[in-house]
Amino acid sequence: EGLRADLQQQIASGDCLLVVGAGVAIFGTGNAPCASWNGLLRHGVQHCAKHLPGLPPGWAEPSRLP
């Protein structure tokens, strides 16, 4: 009860910060591809490969995630 009361007091006074991870984003978006870290990085590499002319052939290959 003491820990809960302390947390409630911190929230009420505005001294609490909630940090959530990718799991919340994945669940909240219905498993959207960019909601996970791997998906976000994969999307970024694909975007760069598509929109940045002059990248060497195969530039994105070493960056691929499993």
C-alpha positions in Angstrom: 0.0 0.0 0.0 2.9 2.4 0.8 4.4 2.1 -2.7 1.0 2.5 -4.4 0.2 5.6 -2.3 3.6 7.1 -3.0 3.1 6.6 -6.8 -0.4 8.1 -6.6 1.0 11.1 -4.8 3.8 11.5 -7.4 1.3 11.3 -10.3 -1.1 13.8 -8.6 1.8 16.3 -8.1 3.0 16.0 -11.7 6.3 14.5 -10.6 5.9 11.2 -12.4 7.1 10.2 -15.9 5.7 7.2 -17.7 8.1 5.5 -20.1 6.7 2.8 -22.3 8.5 0.5 -24.7 7.8 -0.8 -28.1 5.4 -3.5 -26.8 2.9 -0.8 -26.0 3.2 0.7 -29.5 3.0 -2.7 -31.2 -0.2 -3.6 -29.2 -1.7 -0.1 -29.6 -1.3 -0.1 -33.4 -2.5 -3.6 -34.0 1.1 -4.8 -34.8 1.9 -2.1 -37.3 5.2 -2.8 -39.1 7.0 0.4 -37.9 5.8 0.0 -34.3 8.7 -2.3 -33.3 12.4 -1.2 -33.3 13.3 -3.8 -36.0 10.4 -2.7 -38.1 11.2 1.0 -37.7 14.9 0.5 -38.6 14.0 -1.8 -41.6 11.6 0.9 -42.8 14.2 3.6 -42.5 16.8 1.6 -44.5 14.2 0.9 -47.2 13.2 4.6 -47.3 16.9 5.7 -47.7 17.6 3.1 -50.4 14.5 4.3 -52.3 14.9 8.1 -51.9 18.6 8.8 -51.6 20.2 8.7 -55.1 23.8 7.8 -55.3 23.9 5.1 -52.6 26.2 2.3 -53.6 24.6 -0.9 -54.9 23.7 -3.2 -52.0 24.0 -0.4 -49.5 21.0 -1.7 -47.5 22.1 -5.3 -47.5 24.4 -5.3 -44.5 21.8 -3.3 -42.6 19.0 -5.9 -42.9 17.7 -7.3 -39.8 16.6 -10.9 -39.3 
